[in-house]
Amino acid sequence: MKTNDYVKYLTQQFVKYYDQPKDERKKNRLERKEGRPDLVYHWFGILPFALSMMFKKKASNN
């Protein structure tokens, strides 16, 4: 991709983003944020999930 094409693409994306109403931009940002996994699971994988399940199971048995 040439530099000119890249600048054109970035400009189009920028204009498209700012043409949206502010409420819609906030809604989209919140949807993206809710869609991503928790930071702990993202960094350490299944181990935190397994530990949390183990502790929840112990707490419910008592």
Backbone as CSV, one residue per row, in Angstrom:
resi,resn,N_x,N_y,N_z,CA_x,CA_y,CA_z,C_x,C_y,C_z
1,MET,0.849,-1.172,0.000,0.000,0.000,0.000,0.898,1.240,0.000
2,LYS,0.600,2.118,-0.897,1.397,3.332,-0.996,1.003,4.301,0.114
3,THR,1.886,5.205,0.398,1.654,6.175,1.472,0.412,7.011,1.196
4,ASN,0.228,7.416,-0.039,-0.922,8.239,-0.397,-2.230,7.471,-0.154
5,ASP,-2.251,6.199,-0.515,-3.444,5.374,-0.284,-3.718,5.224,1.209
6,TYR,-2.671,5.063,1.977,-2.818,4.906,3.419,-3.370,6.178,4.056
7,VAL,-2.870,7.312,3.660,-3.363,8.589,4.182,-4.820,8.778,3.791
8,LYS,-5.157,8.405,2.585,-6.546,8.507,2.118,-7.455,7.617,2.960
9,TYR,-7.019,6.397,3.224,-7.800,5.468,4.038,-7.989,6.010,5.458
10,LEU,-6.916,6.500,6.071,-7.010,7.054,7.419,-7.952,8.248,7.463
11,THR,-7.891,9.094,6.453,-8.768,10.258,6.401,-10.228,9.826,6.293
12,GLN,-10.498,8.820,5.472,-11.868,8.315,5.332,-12.380,7.750,6.647
13,GLN,-11.550,6.992,7.346,-11.953,6.416,8.621,-12.205,7.501,9.658
14,PHE,-11.364,8.505,9.679,-11.495,9.616,10.620,-12.805,10.363,10.379
15,VAL,-13.091,10.672,9.131,-14.316,11.400,8.790,-15.537,10.552,9.096
16,LYS,-15.461,9.271,8.796,-16.581,8.355,9.075,-16.863,8.291,10.575
17,TYR,-15.820,8.277,11.377,-15.971,8.221,12.829,-16.613,9.499,13.354
18,TYR,-16.155,10.640,12.908,-16.661,11.905,13.428,-17.995,12.326,12.818
19,ASP,-18.437,11.655,11.770,-19.772,11.920,11.234,-20.852,11.249,12.073
20,GLN,-20.478,10.283,12.885,-21.449,9.608,13.751,-21.830,10.525,14.903
21,PRO,-23.063,10.407,15.377,-23.448,11.180,16.563,-22.647,10.725,17.782
22,LYS,-22.486,11.626,18.727,-21.664,11.346,19.900,-22.221,10.164,20.695
23,ASP,-23.538,10.062,20.816,-24.153,8.955,21.553,-23.842,7.609,20.904
24,GLU,-23.863,7.577,19.587,-23.574,6.332,18.876,-22.109,5.923,19.055
25,ARG,-21.210,6.906,19.056,-19.789,6.603,19.276,-19.576,6.020,20.664
26,LYS,-20.251,6.606,21.681,-20.131,6.088,23.050,-20.677,4.678,23.142
27,LYS,-21.834,4.438,22.495,-22.451,3.117,22.521,-21.522,2.073,21.884
28,ASN,-20.931,2.424,20.740,-20.012,1.498,20.065,-18.787,1.213,20.919
29,ARG,-18.269,2.241,21.592,-17.094,2.069,22.445,-17.408,1.132,23.605
30,LEU,-18.589,1.299,24.224,-18.992,0.428,25.336,-19.192,-1.008,24.871
31,GLU,-19.779,-1.192,23.679,-19.970,-2.544,23.146,-18.635,-3.234,22.912
32,ARG,-17.669,-2.509,22.362,-16.338,-3.096,22.152,-15.686,-3.451,23.472
33,LYS,-15.842,-2.573,24.460,-15.225,-2.796,25.758,-15.838,-4.004,26.449
34,GLU,-17.163,-4.158,26.372,-17.828,-5.298,26.999,-17.509,-6.596,26.274
35,GLY,-17.224,-6.521,24.992,-16.971,-7.709,24.196,-15.616,-8.341,24.432
36,ARG,-14.678,-7.581,24.925,-13.344,-8.148,25.116,-13.260,-8.893,26.451
37,PRO,-12.399,-9.901,26.517,-12.284,-10.670,27.761,-11.627,-9.841,28.871
38,ASP,-11.843,-10.276,30.096,-11.214,-9.600,31.231,-9.699,-9.637,31.076
39,LEU,-9.040,-8.643,31.631,-7.597,-8.518,31.489,-6.871,-9.721,32.101
40,VAL,-7.374,-10.205,33.219,-6.731,-11.342,33.883,-6.748,-12.565,32.968
41,TYR,-7.889,-12.837,32.331,-7.997,-13.996,31.446,-7.170,-13.788,30.181
42,HIS,-7.120,-12.566,29.719,-6.356,-12.276,28.517,-4.867,-12.534,28.746
43,TRP,-4.360,-12.141,29.895,-2.930,-12.280,30.172,-2.544,-13.675,30.645
44,PHE,-3.378,-14.311,31.442,-2.966,-15.558,32.071,-3.767,-16.773,31.633
45,GLY,-4.712,-16.629,30.731,-5.428,-17.761,30.173,-6.440,-18.375,31.109
46,ILE,-6.507,-19.684,31.105,-7.554,-20.421,31.801,-7.278,-20.576,33.295
47,LEU,-6.060,-20.377,33.727,-5.701,-20.574,35.127,-6.535,-19.724,36.091
48,PRO,-6.702,-18.417,35.894,-7.545,-17.645,36.815,-8.992,-18.131,36.828
49,PHE,-9.481,-18.553,35.669,-10.852,-19.069,35.596,-10.984,-20.338,36.429
50,ALA,-10.028,-21.227,36.315,-10.067,-22.475,37.084,-9.985,-22.195,38.581
51,LEU,-9.120,-21.285,38.970,-9.000,-20.943,40.393,-10.281,-20.310,40.926
52,SER,-10.882,-19.426,40.143,-12.120,-18.794,40.603,-13.232,-19.824,40.745
53,MET,-13.291,-20.783,39.828,-14.313,-21.835,39.938,-14.068,-22.692,41.176
54,MET,-12.807,-22.978,41.464,-12.474,-23.789,42.628,-12.895,-23.079,43.914
55,PHE,-12.614,-21.787,44.014,-12.974,-21.038,45.219,-14.487,-20.872,45.346
56,LYS,-15.175,-20.684,44.247,-16.618,-20.565,44.284,-17.255,-21.889,44.741
57,LYS,-16.677,-22.992,44.286,-17.208,-24.301,44.656,-17.005,-24.539,46.158
58,LYS,-15.832,-24.165,46.692,-15.570,-24.309,48.131,-16.514,-23.431,48.932
59,ALA,-16.749,-22.201,48.481,-17.614,-21.276,49.204,-19.058,-21.758,49.218
60,SER,-19.510,-22.363,48.137,-20.905,-22.825,48.079,-21.105,-24.118,48.896
61,ASN,-20.047,-24.890,49.108,-20.150,-26.115,49.905,-20.228,-25.818,51.392
62,ASN,-19.714,-24.692,51.842,-19.688,-24.367,53.274,-20.959,-23.816,53.721
